[in-house]
Amino acid sequence: MISIIVINFKDPALLRLSLGSLTRLSEEHIPYEIVVIDSAASTETRNVAVEEFSTPSFPVRYVPFTENIGYTRGVNEGIRHAHGDYILIVNPDIIPLTGAIASLQTYLQSHQHVGLVGPQLLHFDGTRQDSCFRFYKPSTILFRRTPLGKLPWAKKALAWFAMKDTDTSHTMPVGWLMGSALMTTKKAIEKIGTMDEQFFLYMSEVDWARRFWENGYQVVYH
């Protein structure tokens, strides 16, 4: 079974869009459960998850938090509530195309050395979104956060960081993946551990990918 963890923060409209897109999974005959982690929860977001969508044929486990717990703890709380052998973490602005989730699961099933996989992400106009990266260097942070990034050689370094020199139409190992859509397994998490909650929002997926690599698993863009 796949546990699909949706990390929501104060956005009932996006949550509605996300859950609506996931209802197609029943047509794909994939065993799944939905776990909605609602940070800074409101009555409106609860009603979207529980009243509008949760049914016996589309089970939604709604886990609210009154405070803003952040992305990282949200992921970890979702993992703690998940029953599936496969864990898919998605932000509510991710709309999976037909067959995409099954493709990720099949890839992990047939590649036991891969611990973390992320899909190609597309903007709504169909263009590719940057979602796979090499690991940071100190210069990467400097170029991204200062006017130095406008210099030609800095732009080249940033393009290298974002893997612009690779053909992203193919599956390949990468340094780390954007946390908006990630699939892993309960077995891998038991070895690696959950995300480090010292990171409230940013960088936790970078650190997690590093730990997968350090523990003998590949991180793959699919």
GUZAKOL-398319 format. One record per residue (C-alpha): residue in one letter; x, y, z. Coordinates in Angstrom, 1 decimal. Each point is the difference from the previous one (the first is absolute). Example, Ala and Ser with C-alpha at 12.3 -4.5 7.8 and 13.67 -1.06 7.14 Angstrom:
2
node r:A, u:12.3, v:-4.5, w:7.8 $
node r:S, u:1.4, v:3.4, w:-0.7 $
! end
This chain:
222
node r:M, u:0.0, v:0.0, w:0.0 $
node r:I, u:1.1, v:3.6, w:-0.7 $
node r:S, u:-0.5, v:2.5, w:2.7 $
node r:I, u:-0.4, v:3.4, w:-1.6 $
node r:I, u:0.9, v:2.8, w:2.4 $
node r:V, u:-1.4, v:3.4, w:-1.0 $
node r:I, u:1.6, v:2.9, w:1.9 $
node r:N, u:-2.4, v:2.9, w:0.2 $
node r:F, u:0.4, v:3.5, w:1.4 $
node r:K, u:-3.0, v:2.4, w:0.1 $
node r:D, u:-1.1, v:-0.7, w:-3.6 $
node r:P, u:-3.4, v:-1.7, w:-0.3 $
node r:A, u:-0.2, v:0.7, w:-3.7 $
node r:L, u:3.3, v:-1.8, w:-0.8 $
node r:L, u:-1.0, v:-2.8, w:2.4 $
node r:R, u:-3.2, v:-0.5, w:-1.9 $
node r:L, u:1.9, v:0.0, w:-3.3 $
node r:S, u:2.5, v:-2.6, w:1.3 $
node r:L, u:-2.6, v:-2.4, w:1.5 $
node r:G, u:-2.1, v:0.4, w:-3.1 $
node r:S, u:2.9, v:-1.1, w:-2.2 $
node r:L, u:0.8, v:-3.0, w:2.3 $
node r:T, u:-3.6, v:-1.4, w:-0.3 $
node r:R, u:1.2, v:-1.4, w:-3.4 $
node r:L, u:2.1, v:-2.5, w:1.8 $
node r:S, u:-3.1, v:-2.3, w:0.5 $
node r:E, u:-0.2, v:-0.3, w:-3.8 $
node r:E, u:3.7, v:-1.1, w:-0.1 $
node r:H, u:-0.7, v:-2.8, w:2.5 $
node r:I, u:2.9, v:1.0, w:2.3 $
node r:P, u:-0.3, v:-0.8, w:3.7 $
node r:Y, u:0.4, v:3.3, w:1.8 $
node r:E, u:-0.9, v:2.2, w:2.9 $
node r:I, u:0.0, v:3.7, w:0.3 $
node r:V, u:1.5, v:1.8, w:3.0 $
node r:V, u:-0.6, v:3.7, w:0.2 $
node r:I, u:2.3, v:1.9, w:2.4 $
node r:D, u:-1.7, v:3.3, w:0.5 $
node r:S, u:2.4, v:2.6, w:1.5 $
node r:A, u:-1.8, v:3.0, w:1.7 $
node r:A, u:-3.2, v:-1.8, w:-0.7 $
node r:S, u:-3.3, v:1.8, w:-0.5 $
node r:T, u:-3.7, v:-1.2, w:-0.2 $
node r:E, u:0.0, v:0.6, w:-3.7 $
node r:T, u:3.0, v:-2.3, w:-0.7 $
node r:R, u:-1.5, v:-2.6, w:2.3 $
node r:N, u:-3.3, v:0.1, w:-1.9 $
node r:V, u:1.8, v:-0.4, w:-3.3 $
node r:A, u:1.9, v:-3.1, w:1.1 $
node r:V, u:-2.7, v:-1.6, w:2.2 $
node r:E, u:-3.4, v:1.2, w:-1.3 $
node r:E, u:0.7, v:0.4, w:-3.7 $
node r:F, u:2.4, v:-2.9, w:-0.7 $
node r:S, u:0.3, v:-2.7, w:2.6 $
node r:T, u:-2.1, v:-3.0, w:-0.9 $
node r:P, u:0.3, v:-3.8, w:0.5 $
node r:S, u:1.3, v:-0.2, w:-3.6 $
node r:F, u:2.3, v:3.0, w:0.4 $
node r:P, u:1.4, v:-0.2, w:3.5 $
node r:V, u:1.5, v:3.3, w:1.3 $
node r:R, u:1.7, v:0.0, w:3.4 $
node r:Y, u:-0.1, v:3.6, w:1.2 $
node r:V, u:2.7, v:1.1, w:2.5 $
node r:P, u:-0.4, v:3.7, w:1.1 $
node r:F, u:2.4, v:2.2, w:1.9 $
node r:T, u:-1.1, v:3.3, w:1.4 $
node r:E, u:3.5, v:1.5, w:-0.4 $
node r:N, u:2.2, v:0.3, w:-3.0 $
node r:I, u:2.2, v:-3.1, w:0.4 $
node r:G, u:2.0, v:0.5, w:-3.3 $
node r:Y, u:0.7, v:-2.2, w:-2.9 $
node r:T, u:2.6, v:-2.3, w:1.7 $
node r:R, u:-2.1, v:-0.9, w:3.0 $
node r:G, u:-3.0, v:-0.3, w:-2.3 $
node r:V, u:1.8, v:-2.7, w:-2.0 $
node r:N, u:1.0, v:-1.8, w:3.1 $
node r:E, u:-3.5, v:0.0, w:1.5 $
node r:G, u:-1.3, v:-1.3, w:-3.3 $
node r:I, u:2.5, v:-2.9, w:0.1 $
node r:R, u:-1.0, v:-0.8, w:3.6 $
node r:H, u:-3.6, v:-0.2, w:-1.0 $
node r:A, u:0.7, v:-2.0, w:-3.2 $
node r:H, u:-0.8, v:-3.7, w:-0.3 $
node r:G, u:1.3, v:-0.6, w:-3.5 $
node r:D, u:3.3, v:-1.6, w:-1.1 $
node r:Y, u:0.5, v:2.8, w:-2.4 $
node r:I, u:-0.1, v:3.6, w:1.0 $
node r:L, u:-0.8, v:2.9, w:-2.5 $
node r:I, u:0.4, v:3.5, w:1.4 $
node r:V, u:-1.7, v:2.7, w:-2.0 $
node r:N, u:-0.8, v:3.7, w:0.3 $
node r:P, u:-3.6, v:0.9, w:-0.8 $
node r:D, u:1.0, v:1.8, w:-3.2 $
node r:I, u:1.2, v:-3.3, w:-1.5 $
node r:I, u:-2.4, v:-1.6, w:-2.5 $
node r:P, u:1.1, v:-3.5, w:-0.9 $
node r:L, u:-0.5, v:-1.0, w:-3.6 $
node r:T, u:-1.7, v:-3.3, w:-0.7 $
node r:G, u:2.4, v:-2.9, w:0.7 $
node r:A, u:2.7, v:2.2, w:1.6 $
node r:I, u:-0.4, v:-1.3, w:3.6 $
node r:A, u:-0.1, v:-3.6, w:-1.2 $
node r:S, u:3.2, v:0.7, w:-2.1 $
node r:L, u:1.9, v:1.2, w:3.1 $
node r:Q, u:-1.1, v:-3.0, w:2.0 $
node r:T, u:0.9, v:-2.4, w:-2.8 $
node r:Y, u:3.4, v:1.6, w:-0.3 $
node r:L, u:0.8, v:-0.4, w:3.8 $
node r:Q, u:-1.3, v:-3.6, w:-0.1 $
node r:S, u:2.5, v:-0.9, w:-2.8 $
node r:H, u:2.9, v:2.1, w:1.3 $
node r:Q, u:0.7, v:-1.1, w:3.5 $
node r:H, u:3.2, v:2.1, w:0.2 $
node r:V, u:-2.1, v:3.2, w:-0.5 $
node r:G, u:-1.4, v:1.4, w:3.2 $
node r:L, u:-1.5, v:3.3, w:-1.1 $
node r:V, u:-1.5, v:0.9, w:-3.4 $
node r:G, u:-1.6, v:3.2, w:-1.2 $
node r:P, u:-2.0, v:0.6, w:-3.2 $
node r:Q, u:0.6, v:2.5, w:-2.8 $
node r:L, u:-2.1, v:3.0, w:1.0 $
node r:L, u:-1.8, v:2.2, w:-2.6 $
node r:H, u:-1.4, v:3.5, w:0.2 $
node r:F, u:-3.6, v:0.4, w:-1.0 $
node r:D, u:1.1, v:1.1, w:-3.5 $
node r:G, u:1.8, v:-3.3, w:-0.4 $
node r:T, u:3.6, v:1.3, w:0.3 $
node r:R, u:2.3, v:-1.8, w:2.4 $
node r:Q, u:0.6, v:1.2, w:3.5 $
node r:D, u:3.4, v:-0.3, w:1.6 $
node r:S, u:-0.3, v:-2.7, w:2.6 $
node r:C, u:3.2, v:-1.9, w:0.0 $
node r:F, u:3.3, v:1.4, w:1.1 $
node r:R, u:3.7, v:-0.6, w:0.8 $
node r:F, u:1.0, v:0.6, w:3.6 $
node r:Y, u:0.8, v:3.6, w:1.1 $
node r:K, u:3.4, v:1.5, w:0.1 $
node r:P, u:0.7, v:3.1, w:2.1 $
node r:S, u:0.2, v:2.0, w:-3.2 $
node r:T, u:-3.5, v:-1.3, w:-1.0 $
node r:I, u:-1.5, v:1.7, w:3.0 $
node r:L, u:2.0, v:3.2, w:-0.6 $
node r:F, u:-1.0, v:0.2, w:-3.7 $
node r:R, u:-3.7, v:-0.7, w:0.8 $
node r:R, u:-0.2, v:2.6, w:2.7 $
node r:T, u:2.1, v:2.9, w:-1.2 $
node r:P, u:0.3, v:2.1, w:-3.2 $
node r:L, u:3.1, v:-2.1, w:-0.9 $
node r:G, u:-2.5, v:-2.5, w:-1.5 $
node r:K, u:-0.5, v:2.3, w:-2.9 $
node r:L, u:3.6, v:-0.4, w:-1.2 $
node r:P, u:0.6, v:-2.4, w:-3.0 $
node r:W, u:2.2, v:-2.4, w:1.9 $
node r:A, u:-2.4, v:-0.1, w:3.0 $
node r:K, u:-2.9, v:-0.7, w:-2.4 $
node r:K, u:2.0, v:-2.9, w:-1.3 $
node r:A, u:0.6, v:-1.4, w:3.5 $
node r:L, u:-3.7, v:0.4, w:0.8 $
node r:A, u:-1.0, v:-1.8, w:-3.2 $
node r:W, u:2.3, v:-2.9, w:1.1 $
node r:F, u:-1.7, v:-0.1, w:3.4 $
node r:A, u:-3.4, v:-0.2, w:-1.7 $
node r:M, u:1.3, v:-2.8, w:-2.3 $
node r:K, u:-0.7, v:2.1, w:-3.1 $
node r:D, u:2.9, v:-1.9, w:-1.8 $
node r:T, u:-1.9, v:-3.3, w:0.2 $
node r:D, u:-2.9, v:-1.5, w:-2.0 $
node r:T, u:-2.8, v:0.0, w:2.4 $
node r:S, u:-2.3, v:-2.0, w:-2.3 $
node r:H, u:1.8, v:-3.1, w:1.4 $
node r:T, u:-0.1, v:-1.7, w:3.4 $
node r:M, u:3.3, v:0.6, w:1.8 $
node r:P, u:1.7, v:0.2, w:3.4 $
node r:V, u:0.1, v:3.5, w:1.4 $
node r:G, u:1.3, v:1.7, w:3.2 $
node r:W, u:-3.3, v:1.0, w:1.4 $
node r:L, u:-3.6, v:0.5, w:-1.0 $
node r:M, u:-2.5, v:2.8, w:0.7 $
node r:G, u:-2.2, v:-1.0, w:3.0 $
node r:S, u:-3.3, v:0.8, w:-1.8 $
node r:A, u:-0.3, v:-3.6, w:-1.3 $
node r:L, u:2.1, v:-2.9, w:1.4 $
node r:M, u:-0.6, v:-3.7, w:0.3 $
node r:T, u:1.9, v:-2.4, w:2.3 $
node r:T, u:-0.7, v:-3.1, w:2.0 $
node r:K, u:-0.7, v:-0.8, w:3.6 $
node r:K, u:3.0, v:-2.4, w:-0.2 $
node r:A, u:2.4, v:2.8, w:-1.1 $
node r:I, u:-1.4, v:2.4, w:2.7 $
node r:E, u:0.6, v:-2.7, w:2.7 $
node r:K, u:3.7, v:0.1, w:-1.0 $
node r:I, u:0.4, v:3.8, w:-0.8 $
node r:G, u:-2.4, v:1.5, w:2.5 $
node r:T, u:-2.5, v:2.7, w:-0.6 $
node r:M, u:0.8, v:3.6, w:-1.0 $
node r:D, u:2.1, v:2.1, w:2.4 $
node r:E, u:-2.4, v:2.4, w:1.8 $
node r:Q, u:2.8, v:2.5, w:0.7 $
node r:F, u:-1.0, v:1.1, w:-3.6 $
node r:F, u:-3.4, v:1.6, w:0.3 $
node r:L, u:-0.7, v:0.5, w:-3.7 $
node r:Y, u:2.9, v:0.2, w:-2.4 $
node r:M, u:3.0, v:-2.3, w:-0.4 $
node r:S, u:-1.5, v:-3.0, w:1.7 $
node r:E, u:-0.4, v:-1.9, w:-3.3 $
node r:V, u:3.7, v:0.8, w:-0.8 $
node r:D, u:1.1, v:-1.4, w:3.3 $
node r:W, u:-2.3, v:-3.1, w:-0.4 $
node r:A, u:1.4, v:-0.7, w:-3.5 $
node r:R, u:3.6, v:0.3, w:1.4 $
node r:R, u:-0.9, v:-2.6, w:2.7 $
node r:F, u:-1.4, v:-2.4, w:-2.6 $
node r:W, u:3.2, v:0.2, w:-2.0 $
node r:E, u:2.1, v:-0.4, w:3.1 $
node r:N, u:-1.9, v:-3.2, w:0.9 $
node r:G, u:0.5, v:-1.7, w:-3.3 $
node r:Y, u:-3.2, v:1.1, w:-1.8 $
node r:Q, u:-0.2, v:1.8, w:-3.3 $
node r:V, u:-2.2, v:3.1, w:-0.4 $
node r:V, u:-1.6, v:0.0, w:-3.5 $
node r:Y, u:-1.8, v:2.5, w:-2.2 $
node r:H, u:-2.6, v:-2.0, w:-2.0 $
! end
